[in-house]
């Protein structure tokens, strides 16, 4: 189900905390380790009903989908850790540009593969689904807003990594809350986020926050941290 895939995908921040401790040598206190353990317990609970499904011919589609969602969360965590490393030595604008540039060309490549993949080859339906499809007129605005959200969000996320632990904790809290909401509401949560008004509101909010990149205001660590 879409709700389970969304919730499992929000395990990324938990994996980030683990990788930050192992790869970056950042200190993780007992309270955060306890939170990570509890979070992974919830992920395992959600995955258990899918990973056990299958037959003698192989894993079921639900099991494959569950593993893909978990792999996606792990890939997100690795990308974030690499971004954390880069912002320590590289300019933030360069990191954002090459991240988006690389992702765009990978997306174009996948669309070409989907368009050229023969119907007789394995996984034809899944691969061909990545081919380019012209949006309907009513879909252009949500797509543009989603693109703005992704771009501005990438800028803010990269900036957030300069705050290190505070950013990791904040993202973990937000993703955990979003995962709970997605699990409770099911597919209705994803449908609500695709509403043009919701996308437009988030795009406006992130654009205002992004003004900090141009010196309009400055984000600082709270005094009590």
C-alpha positions as CSV (number, residue, x, y, z in Angstrom):
1,X,0.0,0.0,0.0
2,X,1.1,3.6,-0.7
3,X,0.8,4.4,3.0
4,X,3.3,1.7,4.0
5,X,5.8,2.7,1.2
6,X,5.6,6.4,2.3
7,X,6.1,5.5,6.0
8,X,9.0,3.2,5.3
9,X,10.6,5.9,3.2
10,X,10.6,8.2,6.2
11,X,13.1,5.8,7.9
12,X,15.8,7.8,6.1
13,X,16.6,10.2,8.9
14,X,17.0,7.2,11.3
15,X,19.5,5.7,8.9
16,X,21.2,9.1,8.7
17,X,21.8,9.2,12.4
18,X,23.5,5.7,12.3
19,X,25.6,6.6,9.3
20,X,26.6,10.0,10.8
21,X,28.0,8.1,13.8
22,X,29.8,5.5,11.8
23,X,31.1,7.5,8.8
24,X,31.4,11.0,10.2
25,X,32.2,10.2,13.7
26,X,29.5,12.4,15.1
27,X,28.5,11.8,18.7
28,X,25.1,10.1,19.2
29,X,23.8,10.1,22.8
30,X,21.9,7.3,24.5
31,X,18.5,9.1,24.0
32,X,19.0,9.3,20.3
33,X,20.1,5.7,20.0
34,X,16.9,4.7,21.9
35,X,14.9,6.8,19.4
36,X,16.6,5.1,16.5
37,X,15.9,1.6,17.9
38,X,12.3,2.4,18.5
39,X,12.0,3.9,15.0
40,X,13.5,0.9,13.4
41,X,11.2,-1.3,15.4
42,X,8.3,0.5,13.8
43,X,9.8,0.0,10.4
44,X,10.3,-3.7,10.9
45,X,6.7,-4.0,12.2
46,X,5.4,-2.4,9.0
47,X,7.6,-4.5,6.8
48,X,6.9,-7.8,8.5
49,X,3.5,-8.3,6.9
50,X,5.0,-7.8,3.4
51,X,8.4,-9.5,3.6
52,X,6.8,-12.8,4.6
53,X,4.6,-13.0,1.5
54,X,5.6,-14.9,-1.5
55,X,5.6,-18.3,-3.2
56,X,7.9,-21.0,-4.5
57,X,8.3,-18.9,-7.6
58,X,9.8,-16.0,-5.7
59,X,8.9,-13.0,-3.7
60,X,5.5,-11.3,-4.1
61,X,5.1,-7.9,-5.5
62,X,4.4,-6.6,-2.0
63,X,7.7,-8.0,-0.7
64,X,9.6,-6.5,-3.6
65,X,8.0,-3.1,-3.1
66,X,8.7,-3.2,0.6
67,X,12.4,-3.9,0.0
68,X,12.6,-1.2,-2.7
69,X,11.1,1.3,-0.3
70,X,13.7,0.4,2.3
71,X,16.5,0.6,-0.2
72,X,15.2,4.0,-1.2
73,X,15.4,5.2,2.4
74,X,19.0,3.9,2.6
75,X,20.0,5.6,-0.6
76,X,18.5,8.9,0.6
77,X,20.5,8.6,3.8
78,X,23.8,7.9,1.9
79,X,23.1,11.0,-0.3
80,X,22.5,13.1,2.7
81,X,25.7,12.0,4.5
82,X,27.7,12.7,1.3
83,X,26.1,16.2,1.2
84,X,27.0,16.7,4.8
85,X,30.6,15.9,3.9
86,X,30.7,18.2,0.9
87,X,29.3,21.3,2.7
88,X,32.3,21.1,5.0
89,X,34.7,21.8,2.2
90,X,32.7,23.0,-0.8
91,X,30.5,26.1,-1.5
92,X,26.8,25.4,-0.8
93,X,25.8,26.7,-4.3
94,X,28.1,24.3,-6.0
95,X,26.8,21.3,-4.0
96,X,23.2,22.2,-4.8
97,X,23.9,22.8,-8.5
98,X,25.7,19.5,-9.1
99,X,23.2,17.6,-7.1
100,X,20.3,18.9,-9.2
101,X,22.4,18.6,-12.4
102,X,23.2,15.0,-11.8
103,X,19.7,14.1,-10.7
104,X,18.3,15.7,-13.8
105,X,20.5,13.7,-16.2
106,X,19.8,10.5,-14.4
107,X,16.0,11.2,-14.7
108,X,16.4,11.9,-18.4
109,X,18.3,8.6,-18.8
110,X,15.6,6.7,-17.0
111,X,13.0,8.2,-19.3
112,X,14.9,7.1,-22.4
113,X,15.3,3.6,-21.0
114,X,11.6,3.5,-20.3
115,X,10.8,4.7,-23.8
116,X,13.1,2.2,-25.5
117,X,12.6,-0.9,-23.3
118,X,11.0,-3.7,-25.5
119,X,7.7,-5.0,-24.2
120,X,9.0,-8.6,-24.5
121,X,11.8,-8.0,-22.0
122,X,11.5,-8.7,-18.3
123,X,10.0,-6.1,-16.0
124,X,8.6,-4.3,-19.1
125,X,5.6,-2.8,-17.3
126,X,7.7,-1.3,-14.5
127,X,10.5,0.0,-16.7
128,X,8.2,1.4,-19.4
129,X,6.3,3.3,-16.7
130,X,9.3,5.6,-16.4
131,X,8.9,6.8,-20.0
132,X,8.0,10.5,-20.6
133,X,4.3,11.2,-20.7
134,X,3.0,14.7,-21.7
135,X,1.0,16.1,-18.7
136,X,-2.5,17.3,-19.1
137,X,-3.0,21.1,-18.9
138,X,-4.4,20.8,-15.4
139,X,-1.3,19.0,-14.2
140,X,1.3,21.6,-15.2
141,X,0.8,23.8,-12.2
142,X,1.2,21.0,-9.6
143,X,4.3,19.8,-11.5
144,X,5.8,23.2,-11.6
145,X,5.1,23.7,-7.9
146,X,6.6,20.3,-7.1
147,X,9.7,21.3,-9.0
148,X,10.0,24.6,-7.1
149,X,9.5,22.7,-3.8
150,X,12.2,20.3,-4.7
151,X,14.7,22.9,-5.7
152,X,14.1,25.2,-2.8
153,X,14.0,22.3,-0.4
154,X,17.4,21.1,-1.7
155,X,18.8,24.5,-1.0
156,X,17.4,24.6,2.5
157,X,18.5,21.1,3.2
158,X,22.0,21.8,2.2
159,X,22.1,24.9,4.3
160,X,20.7,22.8,7.2
161,X,23.6,20.5,7.1
162,X,25.8,23.3,8.2
163,X,23.8,23.1,11.5
164,X,24.8,19.4,11.8
165,X,23.1,17.7,14.7
166,X,20.3,20.3,15.0
167,X,19.3,19.6,11.4
168,X,19.5,15.8,11.8
169,X,17.3,15.9,14.9
170,X,14.8,18.3,13.3
171,X,14.5,16.3,10.1
172,X,14.1,13.0,12.1
173,X,11.2,14.6,14.1
174,X,9.5,15.9,11.0
175,X,9.9,12.7,9.0
176,X,8.7,10.6,12.0
177,X,5.6,12.8,12.3
178,X,5.0,12.6,8.5
179,X,5.4,8.8,8.6
180,X,2.8,8.5,11.4
181,X,0.4,10.7,9.5
182,X,0.9,8.8,6.3
183,X,0.3,5.5,8.0
184,X,-2.9,6.7,9.7
185,X,-4.4,8.4,6.6
186,X,-3.2,6.0,4.0
187,X,-3.4,7.0,0.3
188,X,-5.5,10.1,1.2
189,X,-2.3,11.7,2.6
190,X,-0.5,11.5,-0.8
191,X,-3.7,12.7,-2.6
192,X,-3.9,15.7,-0.3
193,X,-0.3,16.7,-0.9
194,X,-1.0,16.7,-4.7
195,X,-3.6,19.4,-4.3
196,X,-2.4,22.6,-6.2
197,X,-3.3,24.8,-3.2
198,X,-1.2,22.6,-0.9
199,X,1.7,22.5,-3.3
200,X,1.5,26.2,-4.0
201,X,1.4,27.0,-0.2
202,X,4.5,25.0,0.4
203,X,6.3,26.5,-2.6
204,X,5.6,30.0,-1.3
205,X,6.7,29.1,2.3
206,X,10.0,27.5,1.1
207,X,10.6,30.4,-1.3
208,X,10.3,32.9,1.6
209,X,12.6,30.7,3.7
210,X,15.1,30.6,0.8
211,X,15.5,34.3,1.0
212,X,18.0,33.6,3.8
213,X,20.3,32.5,1.1
214,X,20.4,36.1,-0.2
215,X,21.0,37.7,3.2
216,X,17.4,38.9,3.8
217,X,17.7,37.1,7.2
218,X,20.0,34.6,8.8
219,X,19.2,31.2,10.4
220,X,21.0,30.7,13.7
221,X,21.3,27.9,16.2
222,X,19.0,28.4,19.2
223,X,20.9,29.7,22.3
224,X,19.9,26.7,24.4
225,X,21.6,24.1,22.0
